[in-house]
Amino acid sequence: MINLILLIFENIVFYFVIFVVKYRYYPTIITDYFSNYQILSQISLQNQIIIFSFILGIFHFLINEIVIKKILTKSNQINYMRIFLTPALFYGIKLFNISRILLGLIIIVWIFFEFFLHSKIKIYVPILCIVLLIAILQINIFSQSELNSSPVINEQTTTTLRPPPPDHLTSQYIQNCLNTFSTSDKSSFSTSKLLNNFYIVGHAYGAHNSTNQGLQNSLLEYFENQNLDKASLFLTGDVVKESSFENLNLAKNQIERYFDKYYISIGNHDIGHGTSTDFYKIFKEDLHMINYENLSIVVANFSTYNWQPTLKDKVKINNFIKKTQNKNVIILAHPVFWYNLTLNKPIRNGDDMLKVELGLDTLDWLEQNDKNITIISGDYGSNVPETFCEYDPQKNILYIASGVYDQIEDRLIVITEISDGFYLEEKLLNN
């Protein structure tokens, strides 16, 4: 009986240690699992990790004792299956971000511990308790350091490598910056075949004090005067001011009046700051990944507690980037989640739905696979109408923020894809 209790305790400690080792990555997983249960979602992250470790530890023990030992009879077969069980469970609960070497070392140490359990219980128990104590202390250090971290540190260390341009809001700088990765230019249009026009609009309902129930009126008037043949619409969040079935349905009808193909990256207003599910009743999906002739586009939901997609979506996005044949990938989001990665800080509209300190590197999960990455966020435009654009040569990532706000100088971004490539333009709504 004592051995069984110790085995359960050992499994719990094992998972707890894993979560602590990968603390900066795994909170997203835990939040995803706990978000469906309102009572559990209110518990602190540290306590969620403890509960999650407890559940996984017992589950692991039950599989091992009830399933494996009942099916297999030979001790070597049992040991092989127990070794296989660990990576299988890791894959099942999506604990991906761990090296094969580390996983192998963990399994070896774990097997040694279990062998030690049967021979030196008196020594084994204190060792296990010490490991647990170290892990608890470590998780407190990690969580405290995150709270105390300041983006200024990142800014200072990067400034020496990438001095900010003084003209980052001038039209010429913006136009050149937007086309950092472009494979063509406007002059090629006359000799090339038009494939697609992509209209990218952020904060489409307009100003916070507006009375718009759906899309901003000047935006609709702009579409009325455009040739929208071969055009698609990409909305980077805040399609409506107030999330309701009626408002979202109105926005849907307004969009479909002009566009057959459209995609939406969820904004905080679209889901009532996390309290409404009406968006999904109308638009169904919140992740879109599309391959075109010369570029690929990812439309994802970043309007979460940490301004990150869910782990499931991160895996899908990375797989998509890895498999696409296109060199250029554009990721569309609502919040300016990459704020700490730029030198010229964009004046974002707000920090809605952000419940934790914004990380210094909010793209540490992204696997670029030697691709040119452009990120366009839409929660922008209330303070500065000019499009924000900045290129980071170290990461090979282009950061863009663009949104409308019921102002005379409202702008959107148009991507023109032609047979020779593609290019970007900043367009005035009221031109």
N, C-alpha and C positions, 0 to 999 in steps of 0.2 A: 504493500500500500504506500509506504514511504517513497519507494522508487518511482511509483506511478505519479505521485504528486510532484516529485522532483523533476520528472520528465516533462510534465506539463509546464512547470515553472521555467525549465530550461528553454522550452519552445517559445514561451512568452518573452523571455529575456533576449533570445535570438532575434526575434522580429523587432523588438524595441531598439536593440543596438543597430540593426539595419536602418531603421527609420532615422536614428540619430546621425549615423554616418552620412546619410544622404538627406540631411534635414532641409537643405535649401531647395530640394527638388520634390520630395515626397509630400509636403503639405497639400499640394494640389490634388494628389490622389485621394488623400484622406477627406478633404473637403468635398470632393466629388461623391464619395460614398456616403458621407454624412448629410449632404445637402437635402436629401429626400426626407429627412426626419427632423422636424422643426425643433424638438427638444434637444436632440444631440447636436444640432448645428449651432446652438447657443453656447455650447461648452467651449472652453479655451482650447487652442490648438494642442498644447502640451497634454491636456487630459484626453483629447481625441486620439492622440498618438498612443497613449497608455491603453485606452479602451480597444483601439484597433489592434494593437499588439496582443492583447488578451484574447480577442476573438480569433485572430489568426493562429495564435499559439495552441489554443484548444482544438481548432479545426485541423491543424497539422497533426497533433497528437492522435486525434480520432481516426484520421485516415491511416496513419501508420499502424496503430494498434488494432483497429477493427478490420480494416480492409486488407492491408498488405500482409499482416501476420496471419490472417485467416485464409488467405488464398495461397500464400507461399509457405513452404515447409523447410527448405534448406536455408541455413543461416547466411550463406554467401548471396543467395538470391534476394533475401530480405534486405541485406546491406546495399546491394546494387539498386534496388527499388527505392530505398530510403534516400540514396544519393540523387537518384533521378527525380524524386518527389520535390526536392527543394527548388531546382530551376523551373519545374513544371508549375508549382504554385506561384513562383515569382512571375512567370509569364501570365498565368491566369488572373492575377490581381494587378498586372501591368506595372510591376516594379522593374522597369527596363533599364534605367540609367545606372547600371553597375557593371564594372568591368568583369570579364571572364576570369582574370587572375584573382581579383578580390573575391568573387563568388567561389572559386576553387579553394582558396585559402580558408574561407569561412566554413565550407563543407568539411575540409580536413580537420580544422579545429573542433568543429561540432562533433564529428565522429570520435575524436580523441576524448572530448569531454564525456560523451556517453559511455565509452569504454571505462573511463576513469570513475564514472558514477558507481559502477558495480564493485569496484575494488577499494576505493578510497573516499567514501562518502563524507567522512569527517573533514577532509581537506577540500573536497569538491564544493561543498555548500558555501564555505566562506569565499572561495574563488568566484563562484557565481554571483554572490552578493556584492563583491567588490566591483565586478564588471558592471552590474546593474547600477551601483552608486556612481561610478564614473560616467556612465551613459546619462544618468539624470542630471549630474552636474554639467555635462557637456551640452545638453539640450537647453539648459537655462542660459549658458554662455552664448550659444548661438542665437537664441531668441532675443536676448538683451542686446547683442551686437547689431542685430537687424534693426532694432528700435532706435539705437543710437547712431546708426550709420547716416552719413550726410552726403548728398550728391556733390557738395563742394570739393570733396576729396578727389572724386573722379574727374571733375572739371579741371582742377589744378594739374593733375598728372597728365591729362590729355592735351592741355593748352600748349605745352612746349612742342608737341608733335604736330599739332594741327591748328595754327593760329586762325582766329576768326576773321573772315573778310568784313571790312567795314561797310560794304555796299550790299549786304545780303538781302535787302528789301527793294533794291532797284530792279526795274523791269528787265534790263539786260542781263543782270546777274541771275535773276530767277529763271529766265528763258534758257540760259546756258546751263544752269544747274539742273533744271528739269530734264534736259536732254543728255545728261551724263552718260547714260547707257543706250541712248537712241542709236538705231542702226541705219537711220535715214534722216532726211530733213525735208522741210516744206517745199524746197525747190524741186525735189524729185517727184512731186505729186503729179505734175503734168505728163510725165512719161511713164508713170506707174499705174497699176490697177488698184483701185480702192477695194480693200477687203472688209474693213470694219471701222466704225467710229465708236469709241467708248467715252461716254460722258460720266465723269466722276464728280459727285456732289456730296458735300458734307453738311450736316445740320440743316437738312432740307426744309424743315418747318419754319425756319427763320429766327427772328429775335425771341428772347425769353418773354418779353412783354407783348408779343404779338397776339392777335386773336385768331390766327390761322388754326383751323382744325385739322387740315391736311398739309399739303406742300405749300410753300411760299408762292404767292401770286406771281411775282416777277419771274420766278423760275418757270412756272407754267407758261407765261407769256413768251419767255425765251424759247421754249420747246416749240411753241406755236409757229415761230418764225424760222425754224431750222428745217433743213432737208434731213429727215431722220431715216432715210433709206440706208440699210445696213448698219443701223445704230443700235447700241445696247446701253442700258443705264446701270450704273453702279452707284448705289447710295451708301455712303459711309456713316450711317447712323443718324438718329434723331429725325426720323421721317415724320413723326407727329409730336406735338407738344405734350399732349396728355394721352396716355395709353388707354384705349377703350376699343371695343369691337367696332363701334361705329366709326371712330376716327381712323383706325387702321384700314378699315374697309373702304373708306373715302379715299385715303391715300393710294390704295391698291387700284381703285377705279381711275384716279387721276394719272397714275403711272401708265396703266394699260391703254389709256387713250392715245398715248404717243409711242409706247415701246412694247414690242412683243417679247423681248428678252431683257430681263432686269434681275439684279441681285442686290441684296441688302446685308450690310454688316450691322448688327444690332447696336443701337445706341441706348443709353440709360433711360431716355424718355420713352422709347419704344416698348420697354418692359416695365414701365412704372417704377423705375429705380429698383427693380428686382421683385416687385410685388404682383406683377401681372403676367399672365400667360397668353393673353389675347393675340400677341404677335404670332405665335405658333399656330393659332387657329386660322389665321388669315394667310400667312406666308410659309408655314410648315417648316422650312429648313433654315438653319443658321450657319451652315458651312457649305461653300461652293468652291470647286476647284476645276478650272476650265483651261484646256489647251487650245491655243489659237495657232496660226501659221508661224508667227514670229515671236510670240511671247506667251507666257502662262500667267493666269490671274487666280489668286486665292482670296476668297471673301470669308472672313472668320469672325467669330464672336469674341471680342476682347472686353466686353462690358460685364466683368465679373469682379469678385471681391479683391483680386490682386492684379486686375488688368491683364490677365493671361487666359489663353484658351484652356479648355479642359485638357487633361492628359490624353484622353482619347483623340481629341482633335489635333493635339500636338503631334501625335504619332502619325495620323493621317496626312497632315501637312508635310512632315518630313519625308514620308514615303512618296508623296506626290512630287516634291522637289527633286528627290533622288531619281525618280523614274522619268520625269519629263525630259524630252529631247531639246527643249528650248533653253537657251543660255540665260534669258532674262525672265525673272519671276517677279510679279508685283503682288504684294500682300496688302489687302484693304482692311482697315480697322476703324473703330470709332474713337476711343480715347488715344491721346498722345502718350502712349505707354513707354515710348522710347525717349522721353524727355531728358533723362539723365545721361543719355548717350550722345547728346549734341552739345556744341559749344555756344552757339547762338540760341539761347533758350526760347522756343516758341511760347507765345502767350496763349496757353490753352484756356478753353472756356470754363473749365472747372475740374474738380476731382471727384465727381459723383461716382458712387458705388465702390470707390477705393477704400478698403477697410484696413489695409496694412501699409507699412512704409514702402513707398515705391522703390524697388530694387535698383542698384547701381547698373546692373547688366540684365535688363529684362528680355534679352534675346539669347541668353546662355543655353536655351533649349533648342534653338534653331540650328539645323544641320544644312549648311549652305550647299555642300557638294559642288564647290567651285562655280556656283551660279552668281549672276549679278542680281542682287536683291534690292527692290524698291518697295518702301513702305509708305502708304498714304493713309493718313488719319483725318477724320472729319470733324472732331470736336474742337473747332477753331473758327475764328472769324468775328467774334464779338468785340474784340479790342483792336485787331489789326486786319484790314481787308486783304492786304497783299499776301500772296501765297508764301508759305515758309518752305525753304528748300536748303538742305545741307547734305554734302557728301562726305562720308568717312572712308578715306582710302585704306586705312588699316583693316577695317572690317569689310570693305567693298560693299557698303550698304548706303543707299540713297534714302534720306528721310524727307518726307513732304507732308505738310499740313495745309488743308484747304477746306473752307466752309463758308456758307452764306449766312447773312444775318439781317435781312431786310434793309440793306444799305445800298446807296447809289453805286458804290464801288464793289459790290459783291462779285465774286469770281468763282469759276469752276475750272476743272481741268478736262481737256479733251485729248484723248490718245487716238491718233490716226494710224491705222495699220494698213500699209500698202504692200504690194507684191515685193518691193525692194527692202522692206523693213517696217519701222514704226518711229513716230516722233510725238512729243508731248507739247501742248500749248496751254497757257493760262488765258482764259477767256472772260471778258467782262459780260455780266448778264445784261446790263443796260448800255450796250454799245450802240 
